[in-house]
Amino acid sequence: MLSYALLALLSRRRLTGYELTKRFYGSVAFCWHAHQSQIYSELKRLEKRGWVSSKLETQTTRPNKKAYILTEPGRDALVAWLRTPPPEFALKDEWLLRVWTVELLKPDEARDLLNACGRFHEERLKAYRAIVGTLEREHGSLDSTPYETLVGPYLCLQQGIWHEEMYIRWCRWAARRLAARGRKRSGRRSAAAIDLHSVVRRARMNGKDV
């Protein structure tokens, strides 16, 4: 997927590797993470496939730089990918993975985990809102902007805002539920572990999407 993210950025304009990396971390990285070394390695692969081409730009006061350009085969590949829906939704969320086994933590540690999760998503929400505010001041709102290349980013930013608002509410709700369970469970022994895999399997057999 990193290759298509880079192609999408290059579909807007020609960019050097440095400029591409900077734009990646200021936009696409909010929904698709990659390290800088991965970006440069992927650029080389894209150039070998003929999906991007590079041109050395000479500079008098600074070192020469290599600019990458989206080729027609690269644009065709990007459009073909856009027209093909992904086979499945693959979620990777380390916060949720930690909460999945939260019973191994002490009550105060569990609370600290959820509070840290909430703060993380509050910062992301603040960043999304700041980006939208800047875009609207400089280029108009989603409904009024004349720049078609901003439509997709606007839509993604709104999804990000709603997602972060939901995540923050969930963190607060989860913390309250754990606190309530802690009060009720005081003095009780832990119940036997449940085979959750079997529960999920039965639910799916019953036609429920879990």
C-alpha positions as CSV (number, residue, x, y, z in Angstrom):
1,M,0.0,0.0,0.0
2,L,2.9,2.3,0.5
3,S,3.6,2.4,-3.2
4,Y,0.1,3.7,-3.9
5,A,0.4,6.3,-1.1
6,L,3.5,7.6,-2.8
7,L,1.9,7.6,-6.2
8,A,-1.0,9.5,-4.8
9,L,1.3,12.2,-3.6
10,L,3.2,12.4,-6.9
11,S,-0.1,12.6,-8.8
12,R,-0.3,16.2,-7.4
13,R,3.2,17.4,-8.4
14,R,6.8,16.4,-8.9
15,L,8.6,16.0,-5.7
16,T,12.1,15.2,-4.4
17,G,12.6,12.4,-2.0
18,Y,12.9,14.9,0.8
19,E,9.8,16.8,-0.2
20,L,7.9,13.5,-0.7
21,T,8.8,12.3,2.8
22,K,7.9,15.6,4.4
23,R,4.5,15.6,2.6
24,F,3.9,12.0,3.6
25,Y,4.4,12.7,7.3
26,G,2.2,15.7,7.1
27,S,-0.7,14.0,5.5
28,V,-0.8,10.3,4.5
29,A,1.0,9.2,7.6
30,F,-2.1,9.9,9.6
31,C,-3.7,6.8,8.0
32,W,-0.7,4.8,6.7
33,H,2.5,4.6,8.6
34,A,6.0,4.1,7.1
35,H,9.5,4.8,8.0
36,Q,11.7,7.2,6.0
37,S,13.9,4.3,4.9
38,Q,10.9,2.4,3.6
39,I,9.8,5.5,1.6
40,Y,13.1,5.8,-0.2
41,S,13.3,2.0,-0.9
42,E,9.8,2.1,-2.3
43,L,10.7,5.0,-4.6
44,K,13.5,2.9,-6.1
45,R,11.2,0.0,-6.7
46,L,8.6,2.3,-8.3
47,E,11.2,3.7,-10.6
48,K,12.4,0.2,-11.6
49,R,8.7,-0.7,-12.4
50,G,8.4,2.4,-14.6
51,W,5.7,3.9,-12.4
52,V,7.8,7.0,-11.6
53,S,10.7,8.6,-13.3
54,S,13.4,10.8,-11.8
55,K,15.2,13.9,-13.1
56,L,18.3,15.4,-11.7
57,E,17.9,19.1,-11.1
58,T,21.0,21.2,-11.0
59,Q,21.3,24.0,-8.5
60,T,24.0,26.7,-8.2
61,T,24.0,27.4,-4.5
62,R,22.9,24.0,-3.2
63,P,23.6,20.4,-4.0
64,N,21.8,19.0,-7.0
65,K,18.6,17.2,-6.2
66,K,16.6,14.3,-7.8
67,A,12.9,15.0,-8.5
68,Y,10.4,12.2,-9.0
69,I,7.6,12.4,-11.5
70,L,4.5,10.1,-11.9
71,T,4.5,8.4,-15.2
72,E,1.5,7.4,-17.3
73,P,1.9,3.7,-16.3
74,G,2.1,4.8,-12.7
75,R,-1.0,6.9,-13.0
76,D,-2.8,3.9,-14.7
77,A,-1.7,1.7,-11.8
78,L,-2.9,4.2,-9.2
79,V,-6.3,4.5,-10.9
80,A,-6.7,0.8,-11.3
81,W,-6.0,0.4,-7.6
82,L,-8.5,3.1,-6.7
83,R,-11.2,1.2,-8.7
84,T,-10.5,-2.1,-6.9
85,P,-11.9,-2.3,-3.4
86,P,-9.6,-3.9,-0.8
87,P,-10.3,-7.6,-0.1
88,E,-10.7,-7.0,3.7
89,F,-10.2,-4.5,6.4
90,A,-7.0,-5.1,8.3
91,L,-6.9,-3.2,11.5
92,K,-3.7,-2.7,13.5
93,D,-4.1,-0.8,16.7
94,E,-1.5,-1.3,19.5
95,W,-3.7,0.5,22.0
96,L,-6.5,-1.9,21.5
97,L,-4.0,-4.8,21.6
98,R,-2.9,-3.7,25.0
99,V,-6.4,-3.2,26.4
100,W,-7.3,-6.7,25.1
101,T,-5.3,-8.1,28.1
102,V,-5.9,-5.3,30.5
103,E,-6.9,-7.7,33.3
104,L,-3.2,-8.4,33.8
105,L,-2.6,-4.9,35.0
106,K,-3.2,-3.4,38.3
107,P,-6.2,-1.0,38.5
108,D,-4.1,2.1,38.6
109,E,-2.0,0.8,35.6
110,A,-5.1,0.1,33.6
111,R,-6.4,3.6,34.3
112,D,-3.0,5.1,33.3
113,L,-3.1,3.1,30.1
114,L,-6.5,4.4,29.1
115,N,-5.6,7.9,30.1
116,A,-2.5,7.8,28.0
117,C,-4.5,6.5,25.1
118,G,-7.0,9.3,25.5
119,R,-4.3,11.9,25.5
120,F,-2.7,10.5,22.4
121,H,-6.0,10.7,20.5
122,E,-6.7,14.2,21.9
123,E,-3.4,15.3,20.3
124,R,-4.4,13.7,17.0
125,L,-7.8,15.4,17.1
126,K,-6.2,18.7,17.8
127,A,-3.8,18.2,14.8
128,Y,-6.7,17.3,12.4
129,R,-8.7,20.3,13.4
130,A,-5.7,22.6,13.0
131,I,-5.1,21.3,9.5
132,V,-8.8,21.7,8.5
133,G,-8.8,25.2,9.9
134,T,-5.7,26.2,7.9
135,L,-7.0,24.6,4.7
136,E,-10.3,26.4,5.1
137,R,-8.7,29.8,5.7
138,E,-6.3,29.5,2.8
139,H,-8.3,27.5,0.2
140,G,-12.0,27.5,1.3
141,S,-14.2,24.8,2.8
142,L,-14.9,21.5,1.2
143,D,-18.1,22.9,-0.4
144,S,-16.4,26.1,-1.7
145,T,-12.8,25.2,-2.5
146,P,-12.0,25.4,-6.3
147,Y,-9.2,22.8,-5.8
148,E,-10.3,19.3,-6.7
149,T,-7.2,17.8,-5.2
150,L,-8.3,18.9,-1.8
151,V,-11.7,17.1,-1.9
152,G,-10.2,13.7,-0.9
153,P,-8.0,15.1,1.9
154,Y,-11.0,17.1,3.3
155,L,-13.1,13.9,3.4
156,C,-10.3,11.9,5.0
157,L,-9.7,14.7,7.6
158,Q,-13.4,14.7,8.6
159,Q,-13.3,10.9,9.0
160,G,-10.2,11.3,11.1
161,I,-11.9,14.0,13.3
162,W,-15.0,11.8,13.9
163,H,-12.7,8.8,14.6
164,E,-10.7,10.6,17.2
165,E,-13.8,12.0,18.9
166,M,-15.2,8.5,19.1
167,Y,-11.8,7.1,20.4
168,I,-11.6,9.7,23.1
169,R,-15.2,8.9,24.2
170,W,-14.4,5.2,24.2
171,C,-11.3,5.8,26.4
172,R,-13.3,7.7,29.0
173,W,-16.1,5.2,28.9
174,A,-13.7,2.2,29.3
175,A,-12.0,3.9,32.2
176,R,-15.3,4.4,33.9
177,R,-16.4,0.8,33.3
178,L,-13.1,-0.5,34.7
179,A,-13.5,1.6,37.8
180,A,-17.1,0.3,38.3
181,R,-16.0,-3.3,37.8
182,G,-13.2,-2.7,40.3
183,R,-15.6,-1.6,43.0
184,K,-18.0,-4.6,42.3
185,R,-15.2,-7.1,42.1
186,S,-13.5,-6.2,45.4
187,G,-12.8,-9.4,47.3
188,R,-13.9,-11.7,44.5
189,R,-11.7,-14.4,42.9
190,S,-11.2,-14.2,39.1
191,A,-13.5,-16.3,37.0
192,A,-12.2,-19.0,34.7
193,A,-11.0,-17.9,31.3
194,I,-13.5,-17.9,28.5
195,D,-12.7,-19.4,25.1
196,L,-13.5,-16.3,23.2
197,H,-12.5,-17.9,19.9
198,S,-15.3,-20.4,20.2
199,V,-17.8,-17.6,21.0
200,V,-16.7,-15.7,17.9
201,R,-16.9,-18.8,15.8
202,R,-20.4,-19.6,17.0
203,A,-21.5,-16.0,16.4
204,R,-20.3,-16.1,12.8
205,M,-22.0,-19.4,12.2
206,N,-25.2,-17.8,13.5
207,G,-24.8,-15.1,10.8
208,K,-23.5,-12.4,13.2
209,D,-20.6,-10.2,12.1
210,V,-18.3,-9.9,15.1
